[in-house]
């Protein structure tokens, strides 16, 4: 019944309810979940495609750079490398994925069943952290890692999982590890939790 992810959206509650160990309630729950998945932000779709070396954070960055996922079909490696936190290897992986006709066909089938393919609006121009790249390391006492990420993204910044020359700030909590060492080696600005909270207001 299902050969690839697009086939999931052709399923019906009646079809599922006829399967062994699948009741009507379970079937309806699955269809409801699939309907909700259709309207997820574009970054969820990009992340779910399974592109090598593209995780949730890179997917968010890509979604902000396009008006529609189809824009990635022809975006060259040089343009991709101009996006924060995307280096040559990741850019090559993205290009390899979207250069394959069968992958573009899968995306267009998903579009055909109503899956959202429109890009994610960029942060407004006045966002205080717009264009700034942060790396979080160590434990923060006043908020969780996800809360810190939300504060940064709400203000237009992005959070990367690794330190590079493109990184603007490393937020170092207690027991910060190798990311702190790499930041110092590269001369990246390191701030503590107090400085971070002052920065995000």
N, C-alpha and C positions, 0 to 999 in steps of 0.2 A: 504493500500500500504506500510505503514511503521510501523513495529512493534517494531523495535529497531534501534539504530543509524547505524548499518551496512547496513540496508535496504536502507538508504538514497543514498548510493553509487551505488545502482542498478537502480536508477531512470534515465530516459532519458528525453531530452528536449521535444520530441514528446509526451511522456506520460504526462508530467507536463502541456504542452500547452493545453491538452484536458480537464483540470480541470476547474471548474467554476471560473470566475474572474481571470484566469491565461492566459496572452497573451504569444506570442512566445518570446518576448524580456525578460519578467520576467522569463520565463522558462530557457532561455539560461543563464541569470545572475545567477540563482540558480546552474545550472550545472557547470558553471565556478567557482563559489565559492567552490563547493564541490571538484572540481579538485585541487584547490589551497590548500584545507584543507588536501589533501592526503600527501602533501610534507612538512607539518608543522614539526618543531622540535619535538622530542619525548616528551618533557615536556608538550607540548600542548595536546598531546593525553592523557598522564597520568592525567593531570589536568581535562580534559574533561570526564574522566571515572566516576567522581563523588564519588571517594573513600572518606569515612568519615574522616574528619580532615586533608585531604591532599589538600592544596591550591597550588597556582602557584609557590611559593618559594620552598616548599617541593618537588613538581613535578620536578623542575629544578635540585635539589640536587640528586634525584633518577635517573634522566636521565643521569647525569654525572657519576653515579656509575656502569652503565651497558653497555654492548656492544649491547644488544637487550632487549626489554621489557620482553622477555621470561625468562631472568635471574632473574626476580623478582618472578617467579612462585615458586621457591624453596629457595629464600634467607631467612635465618632464622631471628628470631626477634633480636637475639644478634648482628648479622651483621648489621641489619637495625638501631639499636640503636647506632652503631658506626659511623653513618653518622651525620654530623653536624645538630643540631636543631631537630633531631628526637628522641623523648623520648619513653618510654614504651607504652603509650596509642596509639600514632600514629603508632608505629611499629606493635602493635597488630591489629590495623585497616587495615593496609596494608596487613598483613598476612591473615586476614579474607577474604579480597577481593580476593586475588589471590589464596586462597585455594579452592574457589568455582569453580567447573568445568564449570558452565555456563558462568562465567565471562572470564575464559581463552578461552572458545569457541568463545565468542564475539570478543575478541582480535584477534584470529586467522582468523575469518571471515573478520575483518577489514584489516588484513595483505593480505588476499586473493584478496581483491579488490584494493590493491595498496597503502594502508595507510602506511606511514613510521613508522617502529618500531625499527629502529636502534638507539643506544644511542647517546648522545651528547658528543663530544670530551671534555675531561678535559682541564682546563687551563694549559698552558705549565709550566713545572717544575720551570722555572725562573721567573714566574709571581710574582711580589713583594708582593702581598697580598694573595698568595695561602694559603688556609687552614684557613684564618682568618674570623671570624664571626662578622658582624657588625649589630647593631640595630640603626635605625634612629628615632629620636624623636624631636618634635618641628619644627619650620619653619626655613629654611636656607635662607639667604638673596641673595646669589649669584647664586643659582641653585635650580631647583625643586627636589622633592623627587625622581622622576624617573631618573633624570639626575645623582643624587648622587648614586643611585643604579647601573646605567650603569657604572659609573666610578669604582665602587668597583668590579663589576663582570668582567669588561674588564681586571682587574689586578689580577684576580684569586680568589678574596674574595667572600663571600656569605652574603646576607642580610636576617636577620631573623626578624619576626614580634614581637617576644617576647624576653625578657631578661632572661637568665639563666646562670648557672655556666659555660656553654660552650662558652658564649659570650666573645669575645676578646675586642671589643670596642663599646661604645655607643656614637654616634655622637649627641650632644645636641645642638639644635638650640634655637631660642627664644620661650618662652612659652612652654618649655619642660614639660611633665606631669609625670605620675606615673612611666613610664619606667626609667626616670632619678632617681627617688627615689629608685626603685628596684635595679638599677645598683650600687648605693652607698651602699645599704644594703648588696649586694653580693660581694662588693669589685671589681666590674668590672671597668676597665679603662674608664673614661669619657673624651672625647675630644670635643673641640668646632669647629666651622666651619673653622677657620684659620688653626688649627692643622690638620684637615681633609684634607684641600686643599694641605697643605705641604706634607702630607703622600701620596696622590695620584698623586703628581707632577703637 
